Each structure stands twice: as C-alpha cells, then as structure tokens.
Amino acid sequence: MLLTLHTDSVASMIRPSRKGAKPKLAFDDLPSYARQTLDLNGLNITTDLLAGATPSRLEKFRERADKERCSCLLLIEPEPMKLAHESDTVGNAGVDRIRKVLRAAHILGCNAAAISIDSEDSDDFLDFTVDRFRQIVDTADKLDMNVLISPTKGLTEKPERVTELIKKIGGFRVGTFPDFAAAITSQDPEAYLRKLVPYASVISATTMDLTEPEMPEHPPEPEPKEEKKKPAPADVEEEETEESLDDADDAEFGGDGLKGLLDAVLGGDDDFEDEEPDPPVHSPYELQPLVSTVAAVGFDGTIAVRYIGQGDASKGTDLSRWALEHAVGVATAKK
C-alpha cells in the first residue's frame, strides 16, 4: 500500500486566509512539497483547486509532478452531483460536469476521477442514476479512465446500495472511493470496508486529531575510565605463558579479552538501545483496525492521507502519515 496526499490536507495552505494575502504554499509547488516535505508518493487533487486552470497549465503541472516522482493519481469532485434528479436538465448537467472532470483528470495523468451522488435512497432514483452513469462511462472508456463512487448520505450511504449500483451500471470502469470517516459512522466499520474495498483503487484515510508521542530520552554517556598503571614487577619472565597473555588481553579490553574488543568496536549489548517510539495516537478513532481490515481484504492500492484537523496542517499531515505508515507495517507483517 502506497501513502499519497489528499489535497484537503493542505488546502488551507494553498488558499489564503484573507483576500490579497499570499498563500503559504503555491499550488504549482504542491508535488515537490508532498514528496520532499511530507514524504508522500502521489497526489489526489480536488477540483476546487483547479478553478480557472487551462489545459496547458494542467499539462505543465503534470510534467512537474512527474519530474518530482509525485504523480497525479486521482481527481476528486467534492460537490455531490444530482445524477438521480427527475429533471433531465438537472441530471444531464451533472453528467456534463463529470465529463469535464474526466477530461481534466486525463490531462493531469490521473487514472481515475472520484464523484459523489446527491440523492435520496429509492429504487427509482437508483434507476435514474444508472442511466446517467452509463453516459459517463462512455466518456471514461474513450479516455481510458475509471470513475470512483465516493459514498455519502442518501442513495450511496449503505455499501450494499453502492455495490448494487456498480453491478447495474456494468463494465469495469466503475469502482469505489471509500473513506475511513464514513466507515466509522456506519454500524460496523470493518464490515463496511470489507464490502467496498474490493471495488476500490484508492482509499481516503481521514484524520482529525493526533497526539504526538514523546520521544525516549537517551541515557547519559558513561565517563571514560582512567587506566591504572601497574607497578613494574621485580622479576619479568622472558616468555609469557598463554594464560598470562589472556590476562593481558582482559586487562586491556575491559576484562573480556577478544569479546571486550568486539564489544568496544561494535557496541556490545547495549541496554539502552534506541527503540522505535510509539506512533501518534488518533483520538477520534483507532486507525489500526481499519488498516488491518483493508489489508486482510487484499487491498494493494493507494491510501490518501486526508488530514482535516485544526492547527498546523503540515504537521498534522505528517503525523497522519507516520500513524498510517505504522499501521500499514503492522497489518502487512501479520499477513
């Protein structure tokens, strides 16, 4: 599993807090910031950050991202689309919008676009959604793109409804974009993920409040011992016995002969060996059970780090990466 950046994590740095202010992070610098500062390996971009962008600018951004080895993987439309609306005017407007998102995602080099559906849950609305989704899939096929459904309240709130929708649409272009936060709000988070993850190529790991662990203190370095000079013996034998040589070694190397020498060079048995500190704690819910469930299902795609907490966005994202990286390591080690 590869950890990548969801741009919601750093949106506050890209958008100035007040009109006329300079942003902390320029959008064009996002690939290098994600790769070099946050140590993340790809971008999941929300469309609101691309307002007014021309195709040529998107191409230049793609080139920059590829150069930084932090490619654009997913374009996310955060505004739910009214694909199930009874009015063709409203429903088709949603289709047209998603087609534009797919074209932009294609220019950026993404392999998928994620959308959500604004609709109440009913069989009639499900049928409307299926008909309009098939129009979207036609465009996705031509661009060699996938469309991922991001579950939200209403029609796609229950995982069973999402999988039913995917099966009715048919083909292999439609998948899911599940989120840990949405899983937690369900009655059984692990069952929720088990049903949606098999259709997912990207998972959103939403985090909010993390506690940084205390780093272990290093013990003070021992002071070097002064060597005591031995008084010269009155009678020195010309040839020393093997036993006396061993004794000399012991004295010179700390009482253990060759072992003492190796311990001096290699560090020996260090009782104060550095231990890996515990990962940051995510207060709203545990990350480990969710990541372990994802791994158990066989997911091998990317996890988008989506920090939406208060305070320093960069630090919160970095702590989230650390916590998720640890959880992935534990989950994959158990497989």
Buried (B, 14 or more C-beta within 10 A) or exposed (E): BBBBBBBBBBBBBBBEEEEEEEEBBEBEBBBBBBBEBBEBBBBBBBBBBBEEBEEEBBEEBBEBBEEBEBBBBBBBBEEBBBBBBEEEEEBBBBBEBBBEBBBBBBBBBBBBBBBBBBBEBEEEBBEBBBBBBBBBBEBBEEBEBBBBBBBBBBBBBBBEBBBBBBEBBEEEBBBBBBBBBBBBEBEEBBEBBBBBBEBBBBBBBBBBBBEBBEEEEEEEEEEEEEEEEEEEEEEEEEEEEEEEEEBEBBBEBBEBBEBBBEBEEEEEEEEEEEEEEEBBBBEBBBBBBBBBBBBBBEBEBBBBBBBBBEEEBBEBBBBBBBBBBBBBEBBEEEE
